[in-house]
Amino acid sequence: QVQLVESGGGLVQAGGSLRLSCAASGRRVSSYTMGWFRQAPGKEREFVAAISTGGAITSYTDSVKGRFTISRDNAKNTVYLQMNHLKPEDTAVYYCAAKDSSFYSGGYYSSDRSYEYWGQGTQVTVSS
């Protein structure tokens, strides 16, 4: 079993930055593809970013490209999401997820159905 705990959310003004962290425990996640998803009120959960086991491959949804950066520190069993130039439409609960397979196998990396483990989420609110 893998436990994931997100932190770093909060309230920020438009144009500001936040850094989300996802700390894993119970098992080393160095062999897991890691992803970030978000869910805004009244909307379905959507893919934000994903990173391969070694960190060499990353992917982002179009709306965050150039503003968000996903990274991982396998020694610390932690994944990060650096969010810059935040917009009010980025307001959502952000979830960290782990997929027990490589980036291009075990299900599509941008589908939440491919991920076996999830954190409890952290709220990000961007004011205009």
N, C-alpha and C positions, 0 to 999 in steps of 0.2 A: 504494500500500500504506500501511496505517496500522499503526503499532506502538503498543501500549498497555502501560504498566507501572504496576502497582498498588503502593502502599506504605501504611504506617500500621497494618498489622495487628499483633496481639500478644496477650498474655495480660492479662486484666482481670477484676476481681471483679464479680460481679453488682451491678447498679446503677451501674456505672461508664460511662465514655464513651470512644469512639475516633473518630478522623477518618481515613477512608480517602481517599487521593488516587489519581487515575488520570491519568498524564501521557501525552499522545499525541505522536507524532512521525511524520515521513514525509509528513504532509499535514495541513492545517488541518481540524479537526473541527467547525468552527462550523456547517457545514451537515449534520452528522450528529446523529441522535437518539442519545443515550447512555443506557446502562442499567447497572444493577448486578444481578448474580445471585449466588446462593450455593449451595454443595453441601456438605451434611453427610455424614459417613461412613455409607455404606449407603443413602443416599437419592439421589433424582434432583436434578439442578440445578433451582433454582427462582428465579423472578423476585422481585426485591426492590424496585427502584425504576427509574424512567425519567424523562428530562427532554428536553424539546423543544429544537430548535436554538437558539432565543433564550433559553430558560430560563423562558418564561412558563407552560408546561404541565408539570406533574409528576404522577406516579402512583405509588402504593405498594401493596404487598401488604398485606392487612388486618393481619397480625401485627406490622407495624412502624409502622403509622400512628400519628402522635403522638410517636414516639420517634426515627425516622430522618428526615433531611432530605438530599435530593439537591440539588446546586447545580453550577454550572459557571462557569468564567472563560474565555471564548473568547479573550481576549487572551493568556492563559497556556496555552491549549490543554489545559486541565486540568478534570477533573470530580471532585467530592468527594462523599463520603457521611459525613455527621455522624451518629454513632450514640450515642444517649443512653439511659439506663436499660436497659442491656444485661442480657439474661437468658441463662441457660445454654443455652437452646434456640436462641440466635443463633449458637452455635458452628458454624463452617463455614469453608470456603475461599470467599472473596469474589472474584468476577470482574467486571471492567469490560468492557463491550462497546460497539461502535459499529455503528449501523445507517445505511447510506447512503441515507436517505430521511427525509421529514418524519414527524412523530409518528404521524399516523394513516394513513400510506401505506406501501407497501413491506413489508407484513406486520404482524401485530399486535405492538405494542411490548412486550408481556409474554411473548412467545414467543421462546425462545432461537434458534429457527430463522430469525428475522427479522434477526439480527445477523451481519454479515460478518466483523467483526474482534473478537478477544478478547485479553485480557491473560493472564498466566501464573497469576494468582491470588495472594491474600495470606491467610494463616491468621488467623482471629479465634477466640480461645478465651476463653470466659467461665466463670469458676469460681463455684461456688455457695458 
